[in-house]
Amino acid sequence: MRENPYRAYFEQAADVLFVLEPDDGSSSGEPDESGGFHYVEVNDALLQATGLSREGIVGKSPEDLLPADQTERVKAEYRRCLLGGEPVQFEQILNVPTGSRSWQVRLSPLRDGTGGVVQLLGAARDITWSRDFAQQLETVAAELPGFVYQLRLSAENEWDFTFVGERVEDICGVKADAVLADAGALMHRIHPDDYQRVIEESLASARSLIPGRSDFRICHRDGRIVWVEAHDLPQPLGDGSILLTGYINEISVQKALEAALISSETRYRQLVENANDIIYSLTAGGVFTYVSPNWTAQLGHPVESVIGTSISDHLHPDDLPRAMGVLQTIDETGRPQSGIEYRVRHRDGEWRWHTSNVSPFPSLEGGVDAYMGIARDITDQREMVERIRHLAEHDMLTDLPNRGLFFSHLEQAIRLARRRGERLALLFIDLDKFKPVNDHLGHAVGDQLLVDVARRMQSILRESDLVGRIGGDEFIVMLNDLKSPEEVLTVANSLLEGLREPFVLGEHRAEISASIGGALFPDHGDDGEALSRAADEAMYRAKEAGRDGVVLAD
């Protein structure tokens, strides 16, 4: 690679980096608009991420490495950067030994001493997981009153959206495509007076990995000021970035109500009695002196039965200390507190989730002798957040743990087994004769077969064991607290026997079997990766041995 300012960064960067140049070398400064390219250098991060060798990349062309349906599109992006002399960004698919992966690529031109573009520097990030989860989000986003989004904070503190629901245009006045292309298209619509606070709150949530919540104003394209509330669930990714999965809903009506309460006592009474939210007041000791009629509508208790009772009579015992701590903070600071979440008991005995904003009523002596609060039922919203979390961790067809969740549980189980000196086992299960079912009876029948296979395996295994689906017709099982290696064969043979039983799929009947590979901790591996590799190799030996059998790792 030519010496240039990118050299040190290239050698030390954790990101995937590569350098390519046009086949003519661009020595004339007038590159061929239809010419080809070849790769001249890659960094170690690329080799680690793809499993490819340096010899398998350097000197090769895009035609050698990329899927045929991707090649011309990617070369067109290369030419756009080469001819335009400006950075470009795009997505591409690369087939590597670990499978087909989606990458987000940013190309930058490298110039010689005369200013001509002679090479291109590419930086890429694997966004396969994010793309898969985004497809899951799309199935629920249309049913929400607000919109779901995924906002990523890179290791270099740069923001970009990997998913945003279509309702962003209704609420914020900007199209989803524009937001995906440039995070600033949405983030710069945050009101200037709120912008710095919102960014700081998002950074705090991302860095602490604690769920965050913010209320702020959006400057809509049509000139309106729209109040919104945002909830974020942070998750660290393998490349050092943080992914915030969030939900934004409009709260303009709520904010208008809060402003009106301050301006007029008469207006206060009119709005309070008709508000969708619950308005309440408390003594310094936490006793209700007023609740609005909406308490009855939302929680079932008559208003008169609530007045004079303590918050301890209504809040969940686990949430009461936190609520009392909020009141103490208001006492000490004299400042309102917002976004307090807690459970409150409905008259029918069920618990409902509420969020409150609480403000102090100062006494004549200058202290706080009462509080006024506005509460909103967020039960459905919290259930939706939990549903989104569930979608991120489970296979959508069988509802079994997906690869990410399964291996997270596996690593935890290995740590526990290591401390206790116990054994556990991993089984890789690949269905035999599944493809003919899919091909001859259709994908709907094939999908139902996978669901029934999952349920049958769960019925055979113990409650302490875990089964997951890792793709296609491949399943994986973790067996905990084994007394002897023979137990692995006993369980595996029970699974084989159970899967041999015919499956009735509507008017169809299917008969399949399975090839199972097993590996034990610590005998065949001291961590999840080694154990997985051993079980996978054993499963392939079971297939080579004639299928419908089990093989343990050597």
Rosetta blueprint (number, residue, H / E / L):
1 M L
2 R L
3 E L
4 N L
5 P L
6 Y L
7 R H
8 A H
9 Y H
10 F H
11 E H
12 Q H
13 A L
14 A L
15 D L
16 V E
17 L E
18 F E
19 V E
20 L E
21 E E
22 P E
23 D L
24 D L
25 G L
26 S L
27 S L
28 S L
29 G L
30 E L
31 P L
32 D L
33 E L
34 S L
35 G L
36 G L
37 F E
38 H E
39 Y E
40 V E
41 E E
42 V E
43 N L
44 D H
45 A H
46 L H
47 L H
48 Q H
49 A H
50 T H
51 G L
52 L L
53 S L
54 R L
55 E L
56 G L
57 I L
58 V L
59 G L
60 K L
61 S L
62 P H
63 E H
64 D H
65 L H
66 L L
67 P L
68 A H
69 D H
70 Q H
71 T H
72 E H
73 R H
74 V H
75 K H
76 A H
77 E H
78 Y H
79 R H
80 R H
81 C H
82 L H
83 L H
84 G H
85 G L
86 E L
87 P L
88 V E
89 Q E
90 F E
91 E E
92 Q E
93 I E
94 L E
95 N E
96 V E
97 P L
98 T L
99 G E
100 S E
101 R E
102 S E
103 W E
104 Q E
105 V E
106 R E
107 L E
108 S E
109 P E
110 L E
111 R E
112 D L
113 G L
114 T L
115 G L
116 G L
117 V E
118 V E
119 Q E
120 L E
121 L E
122 G E
123 A E
124 A E
125 R E
126 D E
127 I L
128 T H
129 W H
130 S H
131 R H
132 D H
133 F H
134 A H
135 Q H
136 Q H
137 L H
138 E H
139 T H
140 V H
141 A H
142 A L
143 E L
144 L L
145 P L
146 G L
147 F E
148 V E
149 Y E
150 Q E
151 L E
152 R E
153 L E
154 S L
155 A L
156 E L
157 N L
158 E L
159 W E
160 D E
161 F E
162 T E
163 F E
164 V E
165 G L
166 E L
167 R L
168 V H
169 E H
170 D H
171 I H
172 C H
173 G L
174 V L
175 K L
176 A H
177 D H
178 A H
179 V H
180 L H
181 A H
182 D L
183 A L
184 G H
185 A H
186 L H
187 M H
188 H L
189 R L
190 I E
191 H L
192 P H
193 D H
194 D H
195 Y H
196 Q H
197 R H
198 V H
199 I H
200 E H
201 E H
202 S H
203 L H
204 A H
205 S H
206 A H
207 R H
208 S H
209 L L
210 I L
211 P L
212 G E
213 R E
214 S E
215 D E
216 F E
217 R E
218 I E
219 C E
220 H L
221 R L
222 D L
223 G L
224 R L
225 I E
226 V E
227 W E
228 V E
229 E E
230 A E
231 H E
232 D E
233 L E
234 P E
235 Q E
236 P E
237 L L
238 G L
239 D L
240 G L
241 S L
242 I E
243 L E
244 L E
245 T E
246 G E
247 Y E
248 I E
249 N E
250 E E
251 I L
252 S H
253 V H
254 Q H
255 K H
256 A H
257 L H
258 E H
259 A H
260 A H
261 L H
262 I H
263 S H
264 S L
265 E H
266 T H
267 R H
268 Y H
269 R H
270 Q H
271 L H
272 V H
273 E H
274 N H
275 A L
276 N L
277 D L
278 I E
279 I E
280 Y E
281 S E
282 L E
283 T E
284 A L
285 G L
286 G L
287 V E
288 F E
289 T E
290 Y E
291 V E
292 S L
293 P L
294 N H
295 W H
296 T H
297 A H
298 Q H
299 L H
300 G L
301 H L
302 P L
303 V H
304 E H
305 S H
306 V H
307 I L
308 G L
309 T L
310 S E
311 I H
312 S H
313 D H
314 H L
315 L E
316 H L
317 P L
318 D L
319 D L
320 L H
321 P H
322 R H
323 A H
324 M H
325 G H
326 V H
327 L H
328 Q H
329 T H
330 I H
331 D H
332 E H
333 T H
334 G L
335 R L
336 P L
337 Q E
338 S E
339 G E
340 I E
341 E E
342 Y E
343 R E
344 V E
345 R E
346 H L
347 R L
348 D L
349 G L
350 E L
351 W E
352 R E
353 W E
354 H E
355 T E
356 S E
357 N E
358 V E
359 S E
360 P E
361 F E
362 P E
363 S L
364 L L
365 E L
366 G L
367 G L
368 V E
369 D E
370 A E
371 Y E
372 M E
373 G E
374 I E
375 A E
376 R E
377 D E
378 I L
379 T H
380 D H
381 Q H
382 R H
383 E H
384 M H
385 V H
386 E H
387 R H
388 I H
389 R H
390 H H
391 L H
392 A H
393 E H
394 H E
395 D L
396 M L
397 L L
398 T L
399 D L
400 L L
401 P E
402 N L
403 R H
404 G H
405 L H
406 F H
407 F H
408 S H
409 H H
410 L H
411 E H
412 Q H
413 A H
414 I H
415 R H
416 L H
417 A H
418 R H
419 R H
420 R H
421 G L
422 E L
423 R E
424 L E
425 A E
426 L E
427 L E
428 F E
429 I E
430 D E
431 L E
432 D E
433 K L
434 F H
435 K H
436 P H
437 V H
438 N H
439 D H
440 H H
441 L H
442 G L
443 H H
444 A H
445 V H
446 G H
447 D H
448 Q H
449 L H
450 L H
451 V H
452 D H
453 V H
454 A H
455 R H
456 R H
457 M H
458 Q H
459 S H
460 I H
461 L L
462 R L
463 E L
464 S L
465 D L
466 L E
467 V E
468 G E
469 R E
470 I E
471 G E
472 G L
473 D L
474 E E
475 F E
476 I E
477 V E
478 M E
479 L E
480 N E
481 D E
482 L E
483 K L
484 S L
485 P L
486 E H
487 E H
488 V H
489 L H
490 T H
491 V H
492 A H
493 N H
494 S H
495 L H
496 L H
497 E H
498 G H
499 L H
500 R H
501 E L
502 P L
503 F E
504 V E
505 L E
506 G L
507 E L
508 H E
509 R E
510 A E
511 E L
512 I L
513 S E
514 A E
515 S E
516 I E
517 G E
518 G E
519 A E
520 L E
521 F E
522 P L
523 D L
524 H L
525 G L
526 D L
527 D L
528 G H
529 E H
530 A H
531 L H
532 S H
533 R H
534 A H
535 A H
536 D H
537 E H
538 A H
539 M H
540 Y H
541 R H
542 A H
543 K H
544 E H
545 A L
546 G L
547 R L
548 D L
549 G E
550 V E
551 V E
552 L E
553 A L
554 D L
